[in-house]
Amino acid sequence: MKFHHNIIMGDLNFKNIDWNLMTDTSQTMNKEYFLVETVKDIFYAQHVDPPTRGRGTDTLSLLDLVLTDGANTEPDIN
């Protein structure tokens, strides 16, 4: 049996996305909104939980993403 999964990894500078709720917190139809909607439409899952960006007094944000085509897919980064 063969398995085929897709993975998208990147450093996306979209600070207004709440990946836990899968929403764009800016409440506007911008690039962040369309990214979240596309991820939901194609049934991809975001696997990074802790914030990956924060300097000084900046609000912590999650910019580094690992998206896969299955919620139960664990990326093998070895």
LUMLUMDREN-2810 file (N, C-alpha, C; in Angstrom, 1 decimal):
<atoms>
<atom><aa>M</aa><ch>A</ch><at>N</at><xx>0.8</xx><yy>-1.2</yy><zz>0.0</zz></atom>
<atom><aa>M</aa><ch>A</ch><at>CA</at><xx>0.0</xx><yy>0.0</yy><zz>0.0</zz></atom>
<atom><aa>M</aa><ch>A</ch><at>C</at><xx>0.9</xx><yy>1.2</yy><zz>0.0</zz></atom>
<atom><aa>K</aa><ch>A</ch><at>N</at><xx>0.6</xx><yy>2.2</yy><zz>-0.9</zz></atom>
<atom><aa>K</aa><ch>A</ch><at>CA</at><xx>1.4</xx><yy>3.4</yy><zz>-1.0</zz></atom>
<atom><aa>K</aa><ch>A</ch><at>C</at><xx>0.6</xx><yy>4.6</yy><zz>-0.4</zz></atom>
<atom><aa>F</aa><ch>A</ch><at>N</at><xx>1.3</xx><yy>5.5</yy><zz>0.2</zz></atom>
<atom><aa>F</aa><ch>A</ch><at>CA</at><xx>0.6</xx><yy>6.7</yy><zz>0.7</zz></atom>
<atom><aa>F</aa><ch>A</ch><at>C</at><xx>1.2</xx><yy>7.9</yy><zz>0.1</zz></atom>
<atom><aa>H</aa><ch>A</ch><at>N</at><xx>0.3</xx><yy>8.9</yy><zz>-0.2</zz></atom>
<atom><aa>H</aa><ch>A</ch><at>CA</at><xx>0.8</xx><yy>10.1</yy><zz>-0.8</zz></atom>
<atom><aa>H</aa><ch>A</ch><at>C</at><xx>0.2</xx><yy>11.3</yy><zz>0.0</zz></atom>
<atom><aa>H</aa><ch>A</ch><at>N</at><xx>1.0</xx><yy>12.1</yy><zz>0.5</zz></atom>
<atom><aa>H</aa><ch>A</ch><at>CA</at><xx>0.6</xx><yy>13.3</yy><zz>1.2</zz></atom>
<atom><aa>H</aa><ch>A</ch><at>C</at><xx>1.3</xx><yy>14.5</yy><zz>0.7</zz></atom>
<atom><aa>N</aa><ch>A</ch><at>N</at><xx>0.7</xx><yy>15.7</yy><zz>0.9</zz></atom>
<atom><aa>N</aa><ch>A</ch><at>CA</at><xx>1.4</xx><yy>16.9</yy><zz>0.5</zz></atom>
<atom><aa>N</aa><ch>A</ch><at>C</at><xx>1.7</xx><yy>17.7</yy><zz>1.7</zz></atom>
<atom><aa>I</aa><ch>A</ch><at>N</at><xx>2.7</xx><yy>18.5</yy><zz>1.7</zz></atom>
<atom><aa>I</aa><ch>A</ch><at>CA</at><xx>3.1</xx><yy>19.3</yy><zz>2.8</zz></atom>
<atom><aa>I</aa><ch>A</ch><at>C</at><xx>3.6</xx><yy>20.7</yy><zz>2.2</zz></atom>
<atom><aa>I</aa><ch>A</ch><at>N</at><xx>3.1</xx><yy>21.8</yy><zz>2.9</zz></atom>
<atom><aa>I</aa><ch>A</ch><at>CA</at><xx>3.5</xx><yy>23.1</yy><zz>2.5</zz></atom>
<atom><aa>I</aa><ch>A</ch><at>C</at><xx>4.2</xx><yy>23.7</yy><zz>3.8</zz></atom>
<atom><aa>M</aa><ch>A</ch><at>N</at><xx>5.4</xx><yy>24.2</yy><zz>3.6</zz></atom>
<atom><aa>M</aa><ch>A</ch><at>CA</at><xx>6.1</xx><yy>24.7</yy><zz>4.8</zz></atom>
<atom><aa>M</aa><ch>A</ch><at>C</at><xx>6.5</xx><yy>26.1</yy><zz>4.4</zz></atom>
<atom><aa>G</aa><ch>A</ch><at>N</at><xx>6.5</xx><yy>27.1</yy><zz>5.4</zz></atom>
<atom><aa>G</aa><ch>A</ch><at>CA</at><xx>6.9</xx><yy>28.4</yy><zz>5.0</zz></atom>
<atom><aa>G</aa><ch>A</ch><at>C</at><xx>6.9</xx><yy>29.3</yy><zz>6.2</zz></atom>
<atom><aa>D</aa><ch>A</ch><at>N</at><xx>7.5</xx><yy>30.5</yy><zz>6.0</zz></atom>
<atom><aa>D</aa><ch>A</ch><at>CA</at><xx>7.5</xx><yy>31.6</yy><zz>6.9</zz></atom>
<atom><aa>D</aa><ch>A</ch><at>C</at><xx>6.6</xx><yy>32.6</yy><zz>6.4</zz></atom>
<atom><aa>L</aa><ch>A</ch><at>N</at><xx>5.3</xx><yy>32.6</yy><zz>6.8</zz></atom>
<atom><aa>L</aa><ch>A</ch><at>CA</at><xx>4.3</xx><yy>33.6</yy><zz>6.3</zz></atom>
<atom><aa>L</aa><ch>A</ch><at>C</at><xx>4.1</xx><yy>34.7</yy><zz>7.3</zz></atom>
<atom><aa>N</aa><ch>A</ch><at>N</at><xx>4.2</xx><yy>35.9</yy><zz>6.8</zz></atom>
<atom><aa>N</aa><ch>A</ch><at>CA</at><xx>4.1</xx><yy>37.1</yy><zz>7.7</zz></atom>
<atom><aa>N</aa><ch>A</ch><at>C</at><xx>2.6</xx><yy>37.5</yy><zz>7.7</zz></atom>
<atom><aa>F</aa><ch>A</ch><at>N</at><xx>1.8</xx><yy>36.7</yy><zz>8.2</zz></atom>
<atom><aa>F</aa><ch>A</ch><at>CA</at><xx>0.4</xx><yy>37.0</yy><zz>8.4</zz></atom>
<atom><aa>F</aa><ch>A</ch><at>C</at><xx>0.1</xx><yy>36.9</yy><zz>9.9</zz></atom>
<atom><aa>K</aa><ch>A</ch><at>N</at><xx>0.2</xx><yy>38.1</yy><zz>10.6</zz></atom>
<atom><aa>K</aa><ch>A</ch><at>CA</at><xx>0.1</xx><yy>38.1</yy><zz>12.0</zz></atom>
<atom><aa>K</aa><ch>A</ch><at>C</at><xx>-1.4</xx><yy>38.1</yy><zz>12.5</zz></atom>
<atom><aa>N</aa><ch>A</ch><at>N</at><xx>-2.3</xx><yy>38.3</yy><zz>11.6</zz></atom>
<atom><aa>N</aa><ch>A</ch><at>CA</at><xx>-3.7</xx><yy>38.4</yy><zz>12.0</zz></atom>
<atom><aa>N</aa><ch>A</ch><at>C</at><xx>-4.5</xx><yy>37.1</yy><zz>11.9</zz></atom>
<atom><aa>I</aa><ch>A</ch><at>N</at><xx>-3.8</xx><yy>36.0</yy><zz>11.7</zz></atom>
<atom><aa>I</aa><ch>A</ch><at>CA</at><xx>-4.4</xx><yy>34.7</yy><zz>11.6</zz></atom>
<atom><aa>I</aa><ch>A</ch><at>C</at><xx>-4.4</xx><yy>34.0</yy><zz>12.9</zz></atom>
<atom><aa>D</aa><ch>A</ch><at>N</at><xx>-5.5</xx><yy>33.6</yy><zz>13.4</zz></atom>
<atom><aa>D</aa><ch>A</ch><at>CA</at><xx>-5.6</xx><yy>32.7</yy><zz>14.6</zz></atom>
<atom><aa>D</aa><ch>A</ch><at>C</at><xx>-5.7</xx><yy>31.3</yy><zz>14.1</zz></atom>
<atom><aa>W</aa><ch>A</ch><at>N</at><xx>-4.6</xx><yy>30.5</yy><zz>14.1</zz></atom>
<atom><aa>W</aa><ch>A</ch><at>CA</at><xx>-4.7</xx><yy>29.2</yy><zz>13.6</zz></atom>
<atom><aa>W</aa><ch>A</ch><at>C</at><xx>-5.4</xx><yy>28.2</yy><zz>14.4</zz></atom>
<atom><aa>N</aa><ch>A</ch><at>N</at><xx>-5.6</xx><yy>28.5</yy><zz>15.7</zz></atom>
<atom><aa>N</aa><ch>A</ch><at>CA</at><xx>-6.4</xx><yy>27.6</yy><zz>16.5</zz></atom>
<atom><aa>N</aa><ch>A</ch><at>C</at><xx>-7.9</xx><yy>27.7</yy><zz>16.2</zz></atom>
<atom><aa>L</aa><ch>A</ch><at>N</at><xx>-8.3</xx><yy>28.9</yy><zz>15.8</zz></atom>
<atom><aa>L</aa><ch>A</ch><at>CA</at><xx>-9.7</xx><yy>29.1</yy><zz>15.5</zz></atom>
<atom><aa>L</aa><ch>A</ch><at>C</at><xx>-9.9</xx><yy>29.1</yy><zz>13.9</zz></atom>
<atom><aa>M</aa><ch>A</ch><at>N</at><xx>-8.8</xx><yy>29.1</yy><zz>13.2</zz></atom>
<atom><aa>M</aa><ch>A</ch><at>CA</at><xx>-8.8</xx><yy>29.1</yy><zz>11.7</zz></atom>
<atom><aa>M</aa><ch>A</ch><at>C</at><xx>-9.6</xx><yy>30.4</yy><zz>11.3</zz></atom>
<atom><aa>T</aa><ch>A</ch><at>N</at><xx>-9.3</xx><yy>31.5</yy><zz>11.8</zz></atom>
<atom><aa>T</aa><ch>A</ch><at>CA</at><xx>-9.9</xx><yy>32.8</yy><zz>11.4</zz></atom>
<atom><aa>T</aa><ch>A</ch><at>C</at><xx>-8.9</xx><yy>33.9</yy><zz>11.2</zz></atom>
<atom><aa>D</aa><ch>A</ch><at>N</at><xx>-9.3</xx><yy>34.9</yy><zz>10.4</zz></atom>
<atom><aa>D</aa><ch>A</ch><at>CA</at><xx>-8.5</xx><yy>36.1</yy><zz>10.2</zz></atom>
<atom><aa>D</aa><ch>A</ch><at>C</at><xx>-9.0</xx><yy>37.1</yy><zz>11.2</zz></atom>
<atom><aa>T</aa><ch>A</ch><at>N</at><xx>-8.2</xx><yy>37.5</yy><zz>12.2</zz></atom>
<atom><aa>T</aa><ch>A</ch><at>CA</at><xx>-8.7</xx><yy>38.4</yy><zz>13.2</zz></atom>
<atom><aa>T</aa><ch>A</ch><at>C</at><xx>-8.9</xx><yy>39.8</yy><zz>12.8</zz></atom>
<atom><aa>S</aa><ch>A</ch><at>N</at><xx>-8.4</xx><yy>40.2</yy><zz>11.6</zz></atom>
<atom><aa>S</aa><ch>A</ch><at>CA</at><xx>-8.6</xx><yy>41.6</yy><zz>11.1</zz></atom>
<atom><aa>S</aa><ch>A</ch><at>C</at><xx>-10.0</xx><yy>41.8</yy><zz>10.6</zz></atom>
<atom><aa>Q</aa><ch>A</ch><at>N</at><xx>-10.8</xx><yy>40.8</yy><zz>10.4</zz></atom>
<atom><aa>Q</aa><ch>A</ch><at>CA</at><xx>-12.2</xx><yy>40.9</yy><zz>9.9</zz></atom>
<atom><aa>Q</aa><ch>A</ch><at>C</at><xx>-12.3</xx><yy>41.6</yy><zz>8.6</zz></atom>
<atom><aa>T</aa><ch>A</ch><at>N</at><xx>-11.3</xx><yy>41.5</yy><zz>7.7</zz></atom>
<atom><aa>T</aa><ch>A</ch><at>CA</at><xx>-11.4</xx><yy>42.1</yy><zz>6.4</zz></atom>
<atom><aa>T</aa><ch>A</ch><at>C</at><xx>-11.1</xx><yy>41.0</yy><zz>5.4</zz></atom>
<atom><aa>M</aa><ch>A</ch><at>N</at><xx>-11.5</xx><yy>41.3</yy><zz>4.1</zz></atom>
<atom><aa>M</aa><ch>A</ch><at>CA</at><xx>-11.2</xx><yy>40.3</yy><zz>3.1</zz></atom>
<atom><aa>M</aa><ch>A</ch><at>C</at><xx>-9.9</xx><yy>40.6</yy><zz>2.4</zz></atom>
<atom><aa>N</aa><ch>A</ch><at>N</at><xx>-8.8</xx><yy>40.2</yy><zz>3.1</zz></atom>
<atom><aa>N</aa><ch>A</ch><at>CA</at><xx>-7.4</xx><yy>40.5</yy><zz>2.7</zz></atom>
<atom><aa>N</aa><ch>A</ch><at>C</at><xx>-6.7</xx><yy>39.1</yy><zz>2.4</zz></atom>
<atom><aa>K</aa><ch>A</ch><at>N</at><xx>-5.4</xx><yy>39.2</yy><zz>2.2</zz></atom>
<atom><aa>K</aa><ch>A</ch><at>CA</at><xx>-4.6</xx><yy>38.0</yy><zz>1.9</zz></atom>
<atom><aa>K</aa><ch>A</ch><at>C</at><xx>-4.7</xx><yy>37.0</yy><zz>3.0</zz></atom>
<atom><aa>E</aa><ch>A</ch><at>N</at><xx>-4.8</xx><yy>37.4</yy><zz>4.2</zz></atom>
<atom><aa>E</aa><ch>A</ch><at>CA</at><xx>-4.9</xx><yy>36.5</yy><zz>5.4</zz></atom>
<atom><aa>E</aa><ch>A</ch><at>C</at><xx>-6.2</xx><yy>35.8</yy><zz>5.3</zz></atom>
<atom><aa>Y</aa><ch>A</ch><at>N</at><xx>-7.3</xx><yy>36.5</yy><zz>5.1</zz></atom>
<atom><aa>Y</aa><ch>A</ch><at>CA</at><xx>-8.6</xx><yy>35.9</yy><zz>5.0</zz></atom>
<atom><aa>Y</aa><ch>A</ch><at>C</at><xx>-8.6</xx><yy>34.8</yy><zz>3.9</zz></atom>
<atom><aa>F</aa><ch>A</ch><at>N</at><xx>-8.1</xx><yy>35.1</yy><zz>2.7</zz></atom>
<atom><aa>F</aa><ch>A</ch><at>CA</at><xx>-8.1</xx><yy>34.2</yy><zz>1.6</zz></atom>
<atom><aa>F</aa><ch>A</ch><at>C</at><xx>-7.2</xx><yy>33.0</yy><zz>1.9</zz></atom>
<atom><aa>L</aa><ch>A</ch><at>N</at><xx>-6.1</xx><yy>33.2</yy><zz>2.6</zz></atom>
<atom><aa>L</aa><ch>A</ch><at>CA</at><xx>-5.3</xx><yy>32.0</yy><zz>2.9</zz></atom>
<atom><aa>L</aa><ch>A</ch><at>C</at><xx>-6.0</xx><yy>31.1</yy><zz>3.9</zz></atom>
<atom><aa>V</aa><ch>A</ch><at>N</at><xx>-6.6</xx><yy>31.6</yy><zz>4.9</zz></atom>
<atom><aa>V</aa><ch>A</ch><at>CA</at><xx>-7.4</xx><yy>30.8</yy><zz>5.8</zz></atom>
<atom><aa>V</aa><ch>A</ch><at>C</at><xx>-8.5</xx><yy>30.0</yy><zz>5.1</zz></atom>
<atom><aa>E</aa><ch>A</ch><at>N</at><xx>-9.3</xx><yy>30.8</yy><zz>4.3</zz></atom>
<atom><aa>E</aa><ch>A</ch><at>CA</at><xx>-10.4</xx><yy>30.1</yy><zz>3.6</zz></atom>
<atom><aa>E</aa><ch>A</ch><at>C</at><xx>-9.9</xx><yy>29.0</yy><zz>2.6</zz></atom>
<atom><aa>T</aa><ch>A</ch><at>N</at><xx>-8.8</xx><yy>29.3</yy><zz>2.0</zz></atom>
<atom><aa>T</aa><ch>A</ch><at>CA</at><xx>-8.2</xx><yy>28.2</yy><zz>1.1</zz></atom>
<atom><aa>T</aa><ch>A</ch><at>C</at><xx>-7.8</xx><yy>27.0</yy><zz>1.8</zz></atom>
<atom><aa>V</aa><ch>A</ch><at>N</at><xx>-7.1</xx><yy>27.2</yy><zz>3.0</zz></atom>
<atom><aa>V</aa><ch>A</ch><at>CA</at><xx>-6.7</xx><yy>26.1</yy><zz>3.8</zz></atom>
<atom><aa>V</aa><ch>A</ch><at>C</at><xx>-7.9</xx><yy>25.3</yy><zz>4.2</zz></atom>
<atom><aa>K</aa><ch>A</ch><at>N</at><xx>-8.9</xx><yy>26.0</yy><zz>4.6</zz></atom>
<atom><aa>K</aa><ch>A</ch><at>CA</at><xx>-10.2</xx><yy>25.2</yy><zz>5.0</zz></atom>
<atom><aa>K</aa><ch>A</ch><at>C</at><xx>-10.8</xx><yy>24.5</yy><zz>3.9</zz></atom>
<atom><aa>D</aa><ch>A</ch><at>N</at><xx>-10.9</xx><yy>25.2</yy><zz>2.7</zz></atom>
<atom><aa>D</aa><ch>A</ch><at>CA</at><xx>-11.5</xx><yy>24.6</yy><zz>1.5</zz></atom>
<atom><aa>D</aa><ch>A</ch><at>C</at><xx>-10.8</xx><yy>23.4</yy><zz>1.0</zz></atom>
<atom><aa>I</aa><ch>A</ch><at>N</at><xx>-9.5</xx><yy>23.3</yy><zz>1.1</zz></atom>
<atom><aa>I</aa><ch>A</ch><at>CA</at><xx>-8.8</xx><yy>22.1</yy><zz>0.6</zz></atom>
<atom><aa>I</aa><ch>A</ch><at>C</at><xx>-8.5</xx><yy>21.1</yy><zz>1.8</zz></atom>
<atom><aa>F</aa><ch>A</ch><at>N</at><xx>-9.1</xx><yy>21.4</yy><zz>2.9</zz></atom>
<atom><aa>F</aa><ch>A</ch><at>CA</at><xx>-9.0</xx><yy>20.4</yy><zz>4.1</zz></atom>
<atom><aa>F</aa><ch>A</ch><at>C</at><xx>-7.5</xx><yy>20.2</yy><zz>4.5</zz></atom>
<atom><aa>Y</aa><ch>A</ch><at>N</at><xx>-6.7</xx><yy>21.2</yy><zz>4.5</zz></atom>
<atom><aa>Y</aa><ch>A</ch><at>CA</at><xx>-5.4</xx><yy>21.1</yy><zz>5.0</zz></atom>
<atom><aa>Y</aa><ch>A</ch><at>C</at><xx>-5.4</xx><yy>21.4</yy><zz>6.5</zz></atom>
<atom><aa>A</aa><ch>A</ch><at>N</at><xx>-4.4</xx><yy>20.9</yy><zz>7.2</zz></atom>
<atom><aa>A</aa><ch>A</ch><at>CA</at><xx>-4.3</xx><yy>21.2</yy><zz>8.7</zz></atom>
<atom><aa>A</aa><ch>A</ch><at>C</at><xx>-2.9</xx><yy>21.9</yy><zz>8.9</zz></atom>
<atom><aa>Q</aa><ch>A</ch><at>N</at><xx>-2.9</xx><yy>22.8</yy><zz>9.9</zz></atom>
<atom><aa>Q</aa><ch>A</ch><at>CA</at><xx>-1.8</xx><yy>23.5</yy><zz>10.3</zz></atom>
<atom><aa>Q</aa><ch>A</ch><at>C</at><xx>-1.2</xx><yy>22.8</yy><zz>11.6</zz></atom>
<atom><aa>H</aa><ch>A</ch><at>N</at><xx>0.1</xx><yy>22.5</yy><zz>11.6</zz></atom>
<atom><aa>H</aa><ch>A</ch><at>CA</at><xx>0.6</xx><yy>21.7</yy><zz>12.7</zz></atom>
<atom><aa>H</aa><ch>A</ch><at>C</at><xx>1.5</xx><yy>22.4</yy><zz>13.7</zz></atom>
<atom><aa>V</aa><ch>A</ch><at>N</at><xx>1.8</xx><yy>23.6</yy><zz>13.5</zz></atom>
<atom><aa>V</aa><ch>A</ch><at>CA</at><xx>2.7</xx><yy>24.4</yy><zz>14.4</zz></atom>
<atom><aa>V</aa><ch>A</ch><at>C</at><xx>1.8</xx><yy>25.1</yy><zz>15.4</zz></atom>
<atom><aa>D</aa><ch>A</ch><at>N</at><xx>2.0</xx><yy>24.8</yy><zz>16.7</zz></atom>
<atom><aa>D</aa><ch>A</ch><at>CA</at><xx>1.2</xx><yy>25.4</yy><zz>17.8</zz></atom>
<atom><aa>D</aa><ch>A</ch><at>C</at><xx>1.8</xx><yy>26.6</yy><zz>18.5</zz></atom>
<atom><aa>P</aa><ch>A</ch><at>N</at><xx>3.0</xx><yy>26.5</yy><zz>19.0</zz></atom>
<atom><aa>P</aa><ch>A</ch><at>CA</at><xx>3.6</xx><yy>27.7</yy><zz>19.8</zz></atom>
<atom><aa>P</aa><ch>A</ch><at>C</at><xx>3.9</xx><yy>28.8</yy><zz>18.9</zz></atom>
<atom><aa>P</aa><ch>A</ch><at>N</at><xx>3.9</xx><yy>30.1</yy><zz>19.4</zz></atom>
<atom><aa>P</aa><ch>A</ch><at>CA</at><xx>4.3</xx><yy>31.2</yy><zz>18.7</zz></atom>
<atom><aa>P</aa><ch>A</ch><at>C</at><xx>5.8</xx><yy>31.1</yy><zz>18.2</zz></atom>
<atom><aa>T</aa><ch>A</ch><at>N</at><xx>6.1</xx><yy>31.5</yy><zz>17.0</zz></atom>
<atom><aa>T</aa><ch>A</ch><at>CA</at><xx>7.4</xx><yy>31.4</yy><zz>16.5</zz></atom>
<atom><aa>T</aa><ch>A</ch><at>C</at><xx>8.1</xx><yy>32.7</yy><zz>16.2</zz></atom>
<atom><aa>R</aa><ch>A</ch><at>N</at><xx>7.4</xx><yy>33.8</yy><zz>16.6</zz></atom>
<atom><aa>R</aa><ch>A</ch><at>CA</at><xx>8.0</xx><yy>35.2</yy><zz>16.4</zz></atom>
<atom><aa>R</aa><ch>A</ch><at>C</at><xx>7.6</xx><yy>36.0</yy><zz>17.6</zz></atom>
<atom><aa>G</aa><ch>A</ch><at>N</at><xx>8.5</xx><yy>36.8</yy><zz>18.1</zz></atom>
<atom><aa>G</aa><ch>A</ch><at>CA</at><xx>8.3</xx><yy>37.8</yy><zz>19.1</zz></atom>
<atom><aa>G</aa><ch>A</ch><at>C</at><xx>9.6</xx><yy>38.4</yy><zz>19.6</zz></atom>
<atom><aa>R</aa><ch>A</ch><at>N</at><xx>9.7</xx><yy>39.7</yy><zz>19.5</zz></atom>
<atom><aa>R</aa><ch>A</ch><at>CA</at><xx>10.9</xx><yy>40.4</yy><zz>19.9</zz></atom>
<atom><aa>R</aa><ch>A</ch><at>C</at><xx>10.5</xx><yy>41.5</yy><zz>20.9</zz></atom>
<atom><aa>G</aa><ch>A</ch><at>N</at><xx>11.2</xx><yy>41.7</yy><zz>21.9</zz></atom>
<atom><aa>G</aa><ch>A</ch><at>CA</at><xx>10.9</xx><yy>42.8</yy><zz>22.9</zz></atom>
<atom><aa>G</aa><ch>A</ch><at>C</at><xx>9.5</xx><yy>42.8</yy><zz>23.3</zz></atom>
<atom><aa>T</aa><ch>A</ch><at>N</at><xx>8.8</xx><yy>43.9</yy><zz>23.1</zz></atom>
<atom><aa>T</aa><ch>A</ch><at>CA</at><xx>7.4</xx><yy>44.0</yy><zz>23.6</zz></atom>
<atom><aa>T</aa><ch>A</ch><at>C</at><xx>6.4</xx><yy>43.6</yy><zz>22.5</zz></atom>
<atom><aa>D</aa><ch>A</ch><at>N</at><xx>6.9</xx><yy>43.1</yy><zz>21.3</zz></atom>
<atom><aa>D</aa><ch>A</ch><at>CA</at><xx>6.0</xx><yy>42.7</yy><zz>20.2</zz></atom>
<atom><aa>D</aa><ch>A</ch><at>C</at><xx>5.0</xx><yy>41.6</yy><zz>20.8</zz></atom>
<atom><aa>T</aa><ch>A</ch><at>N</at><xx>3.8</xx><yy>41.6</yy><zz>20.2</zz></atom>
<atom><aa>T</aa><ch>A</ch><at>CA</at><xx>2.9</xx><yy>40.5</yy><zz>20.5</zz></atom>
<atom><aa>T</aa><ch>A</ch><at>C</at><xx>3.4</xx><yy>39.2</yy><zz>19.8</zz></atom>
<atom><aa>L</aa><ch>A</ch><at>N</at><xx>3.4</xx><yy>38.1</yy><zz>20.6</zz></atom>
<atom><aa>L</aa><ch>A</ch><at>CA</at><xx>3.9</xx><yy>36.9</yy><zz>20.0</zz></atom>
<atom><aa>L</aa><ch>A</ch><at>C</at><xx>3.0</xx><yy>36.5</yy><zz>18.9</zz></atom>
<atom><aa>S</aa><ch>A</ch><at>N</at><xx>3.5</xx><yy>35.9</yy><zz>17.8</zz></atom>
<atom><aa>S</aa><ch>A</ch><at>CA</at><xx>2.7</xx><yy>35.5</yy><zz>16.7</zz></atom>
<atom><aa>S</aa><ch>A</ch><at>C</at><xx>3.3</xx><yy>34.2</yy><zz>16.1</zz></atom>
<atom><aa>L</aa><ch>A</ch><at>N</at><xx>2.5</xx><yy>33.5</yy><zz>15.3</zz></atom>
<atom><aa>L</aa><ch>A</ch><at>CA</at><xx>2.8</xx><yy>32.3</yy><zz>14.7</zz></atom>
<atom><aa>L</aa><ch>A</ch><at>C</at><xx>3.0</xx><yy>32.5</yy><zz>13.2</zz></atom>
<atom><aa>L</aa><ch>A</ch><at>N</at><xx>4.3</xx><yy>32.6</yy><zz>12.8</zz></atom>
<atom><aa>L</aa><ch>A</ch><at>CA</at><xx>4.5</xx><yy>32.9</yy><zz>11.4</zz></atom>
<atom><aa>L</aa><ch>A</ch><at>C</at><xx>5.1</xx><yy>31.7</yy><zz>10.6</zz></atom>
<atom><aa>D</aa><ch>A</ch><at>N</at><xx>5.7</xx><yy>30.7</yy><zz>11.3</zz></atom>
<atom><aa>D</aa><ch>A</ch><at>CA</at><xx>6.2</xx><yy>29.6</yy><zz>10.6</zz></atom>
<atom><aa>D</aa><ch>A</ch><at>C</at><xx>5.2</xx><yy>28.5</yy><zz>10.6</zz></atom>
<atom><aa>L</aa><ch>A</ch><at>N</at><xx>4.8</xx><yy>28.0</yy><zz>9.4</zz></atom>
<atom><aa>L</aa><ch>A</ch><at>CA</at><xx>3.7</xx><yy>27.1</yy><zz>9.2</zz></atom>
<atom><aa>L</aa><ch>A</ch><at>C</at><xx>4.2</xx><yy>25.8</yy><zz>8.6</zz></atom>
<atom><aa>V</aa><ch>A</ch><at>N</at><xx>3.5</xx><yy>24.7</yy><zz>9.0</zz></atom>
<atom><aa>V</aa><ch>A</ch><at>CA</at><xx>3.6</xx><yy>23.4</yy><zz>8.4</zz></atom>
<atom><aa>V</aa><ch>A</ch><at>C</at><xx>2.2</xx><yy>23.0</yy><zz>8.1</zz></atom>
<atom><aa>L</aa><ch>A</ch><at>N</at><xx>1.8</xx><yy>23.0</yy><zz>6.8</zz></atom>
<atom><aa>L</aa><ch>A</ch><at>CA</at><xx>0.4</xx><yy>22.6</yy><zz>6.4</zz></atom>
<atom><aa>L</aa><ch>A</ch><at>C</at><xx>0.5</xx><yy>21.3</yy><zz>5.7</zz></atom>
<atom><aa>T</aa><ch>A</ch><at>N</at><xx>-0.4</xx><yy>20.4</yy><zz>6.0</zz></atom>
<atom><aa>T</aa><ch>A</ch><at>CA</at><xx>-0.5</xx><yy>19.1</yy><zz>5.4</zz></atom>
<atom><aa>T</aa><ch>A</ch><at>C</at><xx>-2.0</xx><yy>18.8</yy><zz>4.9</zz></atom>
<atom><aa>D</aa><ch>A</ch><at>N</at><xx>-2.1</xx><yy>17.8</yy><zz>4.1</zz></atom>
<atom><aa>D</aa><ch>A</ch><at>CA</at><xx>-3.4</xx><yy>17.5</yy><zz>3.6</zz></atom>
<atom><aa>D</aa><ch>A</ch><at>C</at><xx>-4.1</xx><yy>16.5</yy><zz>4.4</zz></atom>
<atom><aa>G</aa><ch>A</ch><at>N</at><xx>-3.9</xx><yy>16.5</yy><zz>5.7</zz></atom>
<atom><aa>G</aa><ch>A</ch><at>CA</at><xx>-4.6</xx><yy>15.6</yy><zz>6.6</zz></atom>
<atom><aa>G</aa><ch>A</ch><at>C</at><xx>-4.3</xx><yy>16.0</yy><zz>8.1</zz></atom>
<atom><aa>A</aa><ch>A</ch><at>N</at><xx>-5.3</xx><yy>16.1</yy><zz>8.9</zz></atom>
<atom><aa>A</aa><ch>A</ch><at>CA</at><xx>-5.2</xx><yy>16.6</yy><zz>10.3</zz></atom>
<atom><aa>A</aa><ch>A</ch><at>C</at><xx>-4.4</xx><yy>15.6</yy><zz>11.1</zz></atom>
<atom><aa>N</aa><ch>A</ch><at>N</at><xx>-4.4</xx><yy>14.3</yy><zz>10.7</zz></atom>
<atom><aa>N</aa><ch>A</ch><at>CA</at><xx>-3.7</xx><yy>13.2</yy><zz>11.4</zz></atom>
<atom><aa>N</aa><ch>A</ch><at>C</at><xx>-2.3</xx><yy>13.0</yy><zz>10.8</zz></atom>
<atom><aa>T</aa><ch>A</ch><at>N</at><xx>-1.9</xx><yy>13.7</yy><zz>9.8</zz></atom>
<atom><aa>T</aa><ch>A</ch><at>CA</at><xx>-0.6</xx><yy>13.5</yy><zz>9.2</zz></atom>
<atom><aa>T</aa><ch>A</ch><at>C</at><xx>0.4</xx><yy>14.2</yy><zz>10.0</zz></atom>
<atom><aa>E</aa><ch>A</ch><at>N</at><xx>1.4</xx><yy>13.4</yy><zz>10.4</zz></atom>
<atom><aa>E</aa><ch>A</ch><at>CA</at><xx>2.5</xx><yy>13.9</yy><zz>11.2</zz></atom>
<atom><aa>E</aa><ch>A</ch><at>C</at><xx>3.7</xx><yy>14.1</yy><zz>10.2</zz></atom>
<atom><aa>P</aa><ch>A</ch><at>N</at><xx>4.1</xx><yy>15.3</yy><zz>10.0</zz></atom>
<atom><aa>P</aa><ch>A</ch><at>CA</at><xx>5.3</xx><yy>15.5</yy><zz>9.1</zz></atom>
<atom><aa>P</aa><ch>A</ch><at>C</at><xx>6.5</xx><yy>14.8</yy><zz>9.6</zz></atom>
<atom><aa>D</aa><ch>A</ch><at>N</at><xx>7.2</xx><yy>14.1</yy><zz>8.8</zz></atom>
<atom><aa>D</aa><ch>A</ch><at>CA</at><xx>8.4</xx><yy>13.4</yy><zz>9.1</zz></atom>
<atom><aa>D</aa><ch>A</ch><at>C</at><xx>9.6</xx><yy>14.4</yy><zz>8.7</zz></atom>
<atom><aa>I</aa><ch>A</ch><at>N</at><xx>10.2</xx><yy>15.1</yy><zz>9.6</zz></atom>
<atom><aa>I</aa><ch>A</ch><at>CA</at><xx>11.2</xx><yy>16.0</yy><zz>9.3</zz></atom>
<atom><aa>I</aa><ch>A</ch><at>C</at><xx>12.6</xx><yy>15.5</yy><zz>9.5</zz></atom>
<atom><aa>N</aa><ch>A</ch><at>N</at><xx>12.7</xx><yy>14.2</yy><zz>9.7</zz></atom>
<atom><aa>N</aa><ch>A</ch><at>CA</at><xx>14.0</xx><yy>13.5</yy><zz>9.9</zz></atom>
<atom><aa>N</aa><ch>A</ch><at>C</at><xx>14.7</xx><yy>13.3</yy><zz>8.6</zz></atom>
</atoms>
